[in-house]
Amino acid sequence: MKVTVHDSISTIARDDWNQLAGTEYPFLRHEFLHLAEASGCVSPEHGWTPRHLTIESAGTLRAAMPFYQKSHSWGEFVFDWAWAQAYEQAGLSYYPKLISAVPFTPAPSRRLLLADRNDSDAAAALLQAAIDLARESDCSSIHIQFPSNDELPLFREAGFLLRKDCQFHWHNRDYEDFDAFLASFGSAKRKKAKRDRRRVQENGISFRRIRGANIDAETWSIVYSLISRTFLIRGAVPYFNEAFFRGISAEIPDGVLIVLAEKDSQTVAAAVFFESATTLYGRYWGSNAHYDALHFETCYYQGIDYCIEKGLQVFQPGTQGEHKISRGFSPVATWSAHWLAHPQFAHAIEHYLDEEAKHIDQYIDAVDLHSPYKRDGHQS
């Protein structure tokens, strides 16, 4: 097997990559990863140096893995700032490090892209190649973020430590419409959701959906300005620039959806979603002012409405946010895998992760008690 380290996704043929990654998950598609690099959002200048791994056998791409060398931990959703601080206090360098992830995207999916899903030899070779790359590049560690659950044994076998976390996802139980979904709530929570929606209507706000192929440059400029304003209020800038968004709606038009909130013929808020054949992913949101319950309506209820209408089975609105529970989202365990070159730190972090996992389990049980669903119709 021939292992190659690529400093750009463009050096890998699009069709070859997509044959391994599939096209049902929008964020792993070659088009998405290429635009992230081509737009300059993912680049060495921004602390993201592409180091994608491929394995060829008899001239055919057998396996691949998206990888980046990082000089910081910004733009990630598996937080390791405390680990970096511990390294610094010990007089060691935590950066650079290697991560396998979709940049700025905390959505679980496969990380080991295999021509044959049962090819454990290729999977083991990929992970060993990652460890070799980390050692050769003097990286402190490897972090595989949001892999799929069925990959976890392979990481464990390769000596990676597993870290547990939690997100909130919505699951479609074949609801006929939004009212049928609300009918599964207890009375108090159902009234609260209806009150949320009514407040938006009383503000004279209506909604319009636009799929990727129909999003023109002017609309993207409006949406991007709203997203930027919301980021700036929090003291940050958007991870992706406007060029990326314009490009992605052209490259994967069936995978992009925007929802516009309009008042008096003006767009006052917008949310950007991605979708696959089964799942809707909420990613970015922005507004020009505060409107009561508008965030919940635009980012959550409109997404649920869309999933019910289109028959999508899962809605992943992003990370964090206990407020999602009362809107019908349920806690779901997510994972990451970690390899650390320093044996003493690896041992200490292994103990930490064992304790952290216990707290995550307790947290999931605790927040699940606040589910809005009737006990006989509870989602899990």
N, C-alpha and C positions, 0 to 999 in steps of 0.2 A: 504494500500500500504506500502510495506517495503522498506525503503531507506537504501542503503549501500554506504559507502565511501571506495573506493579501492585505495590502495597505489601502485598498479601495474596493468596494463592492463592484465597481465597474470592470474590474479585471476578471470577474466571474460572469460567464454568459447568463443573461437573464433567464432564458428558457431552462438552462441546466439547474440554476438555483431554484426557480419556481417549481420544477418537477420534484425536487426534494421537499421544499417548504409547503407546497400546495398553494392554491390561490384562494382558499376559503377563509383564511385568517388574514385580514388586510395588512397587519403590521409586519408580518414576516415576508411579505412579497418583496421581490427585488426592486420593484418600482418605488415602494415606500422607503426602503433603506437607501436606495440610490439618491432619491430626492433629498433625504436628510443630509447626505454628504454634499451633493451638487449645489444645494442652496447655501452651503456654508454653516449650517446650524450644527452639524456634527463634523468637527475638524480639529486638528492639533491645536490651532489657535484658541479654540474654545475648550481645550482639555480633553477632547475625544479623538484619539488616534485609532482609526480602523486597523484591526489585526485579525480579520476573518480567517477561519481555518477551513480548509477543504481536504478531503482524502479522495484520491483517484485510485482506481484499480483497473488495469488493462485499458487505460485511456478513457475510462468512464467515471463520472463523478459519483462516488459511492456514499459520501457523507459530508456534511458541512455544519458549521456553527458560527453564528454572528458573535464577534468579539471586538472589544475596544480596550485600549490602554488608557487609563484615566490618571490625570494629575490632580484630581479633586473628587469630591463626592456630590457635587451639585447635579441636579437633574435626575436624581435617582429616588426610588421610593422604598428601598430597603436600607434603612438608615444605619450607618456605621461610624458616625462622628465620634462616638465614645471610644471605639476601637482605635481610630486614628489618634485621638488624644492620648490614649494609653501608650501607644507606640512612641509618640513624641516625648512623653514624660520619661520613657525608658531610654531615650537617646537614640531611637531607631526611626527609620523612614517608613511611613506607611504608604506613601506614594512614590513611584507609580504603582498602580494595581491593575489587574485585568478584570473586566466584567463581560459576561455574556448576557445581553439584554437587548430589547428594542429601546432605543434612546427615548427618554421622557415618556415612556408608555408602560404603566403598571398593570398590564393585562396578561394573565397567565396563558401560556402556549408552549408548544414544544421548543426546546433549545437544541436538542440533538436531532439534526435533520438527516434522516437516513433513507436511502433508496428502498431498503427493506427494513420495516419497523422492528423486525426480530433480529437484526444484525448486531448482536451484542459485541462481536469482535470490532466492528467499525466504531461503535459507541465507546468502547474501552480505548481504542486507538485515538479517538478525538480528545478524550479527557487526558490521556497521557501526553498528547501533543500540547494541550493547554498547559499542563504542569511544566513540560520542557520549555515552552515559550516563556512562562513566568520566571523560571530560573535563569534562562538566557538573557532576559530583559531586566533582570534584577528587580522584579516586581515582588511586593510583599505577600500578595495574596491573589486568589481568584474568587470571583463572586458570580454565581449563576442565578439570575433574578427571575422569579415568576415562571419556573418550569412547570410542565404538566405533572400531575401526580404519578403517572405511570413511569416517569423517568427517575423518580426518587431512588429506587433500589440501585440503579446504575451509578448514581452519584455516590451513594453510600459505599458501594463496592470499590469505587475508585479512591476512597479515603476522604471524601468530602463530608463536612458537617452540615446537617440539615437544620434550617431555621424556620420556625412556624410563625405565621402572622394571620391577619384576618381582614377580609373585605366584606362589603355588603352587596349582594346580588339579588336581582328580582327574577323569579321563575314563573313562567307562564303555565297555568293549569287549564289550558284550553278555554280561557274566558271568552264568552261571546262578545263582550264589549266592556268598556270601562265600568259601567254600572254593575255588571256581574262581578268584576274584580272587587269593587268596593263592598259588594254584598257579602264577601268573605271576611270582612272586618267585623270586629265588635262594634256596638252601637256608638260609643264615645269616639273611637278613632275614625269611624266612618263619617261622623258629623264634622270632625276636625278637617279631614281631607276635602269634604265638600265645601267647607268654609274657606279653605285655601283657594280653591278654584273660583269660588264666588267673588272673593276679593279682587282677583285679577280681572274678572269680567266687569265688575263694578268700576274699575279704573278705565274701562273702555279699550282694553287691550285684546287684540285678536292674534292668531298665529298662522304662519304660512311655512310650508315645507318646500325645500328645493333640493333635488338630487344633484350629484356631482356634475353631470354633463351639462346641467342648465345653470350652473353658478357662474355668472360673468365676473369680469374683473372689478367692475364697480361694486357689485355686491360683496365680493371678498374684501375690498377696501373698507366698506362699512363694517363688516363683521370683524375684521382684524383691528380696526380702531376701537371697537367695543371691548374686544379681548384684551388689547393693550392697556386700556384704561383700568380694567379690573386688576391686571397684574401690577400696574404702577401704584395703585392704591395700597397694595401689599408690599411695596418696595422692591418689586422685581420686574423683569421684562419677560415677554413670552419666549418659550424655548424655541418654537418654530417661527420663522419669519413669514411675511406675506407671500414671498416667492414660493415657499414650500407649499402653502395652502393652495395657491393657484395651480401649481403643478400637479398636486396630488389629486385634485378633482378632475383633472384632464386625464391623468394616467390610470386611475382606478375609479372611474365615474360611478360604477355600481356600488362602490364601497364607502361613499361619502354622502352624508346628509347634513343639511343645516336647517335649524328651526329658527325663524324670525318672529320676534314679538313686535307688533306694530300698534302704534297709537296715533291717531290723527294723521294717518298716511306717512308716518315717520317710523323708522326702525329704532326701537328703544332698547332692545336686548336681542341676543342671539346665542345659540348653542351649536357646537360642532359635534357631530356623531360620526362614528365609523360603524360599518355593519358587515357581517358575514351571512352565510345562508341560515344560520341558527341564532346569532347573537348580535345584540346592539351594544356598542361601546360609547359611553359618554366621555368626551375628552375636554372640551374647552367651552367657556361661557364668558359673556361680558354684557354689561348694561351701561347706559349713560346716566343713570340715577337710581335711587332706591325706590322700588315699588313693592308694596306689601305682597308677600308670597310669590313674587314673580320668579325668583330663583327656583323654588320648588316646582312651579308649573312648567317652566321652560326646560329645566334639566331633568326632571323626574317624571311628572305626570304626562308631559308630551311624549317622552320616550316610551313609557308604559303603553300609552294609547297607540303609538306606532307599532310596538311589538304585537299587541293584540290584533291590530288590523292586518299586519303582514304575516302573522303566524310565527314570529320569532320566539324562541323558547327561553332565552336568557337575556337579561339586561344588566350589563356591568357598568355602573356609573363612575367608576374611579375609586380612589383610595379614601380611607378615613370617613368620618361623618356619621356619628351616632344618630343624627337627625333623620337619616335615611330609614331607620327602623320603623318609625311611625308612618312612613310613606309606603310600606310594603316590601322593603328590602330585608333579606335575611343574612345573618353572619355566615361566611364561608371561609374555611381555612385556605390560606395561600402559603407558598413555600419559597425558600431560596436555598442554595447550596454553596458552601464556602470551603476553600482550601487555603491554609496559611503556611508559609514556608518556615516560620519560626516555631519550633516544636513546643516551647514553653507557652507562647501565646496561644497556640492551637489548643493546648490542653486547658488553659484558663477559659477560653471562649467556648469550648465544648461544655464545660461545667455551666457556664452562663446560659448557654442555649437550652440546656436541660431544664433549668429553673424558669427561663423565660417561657418555654413551651407550656409549662404548668399554668402560668399566669394567663397565657392566651386561651387555654382551654377553659379556665374559670371565667374569663371575660366573655367568651362566646356563650357559655351557659347563662351568664348573668344578663347579657343584652337580649338573648333569645326570650327571656321571660317578659320582655316589653313588646313582643311582637303584637301587631294590631289584629292579627287573625283570630277568628274564633278558634277555640281549642280543638274542635272537631275538624277544622279545615286548616290547621297550622301547616305552614311551609317549613321545610328544612333544607 
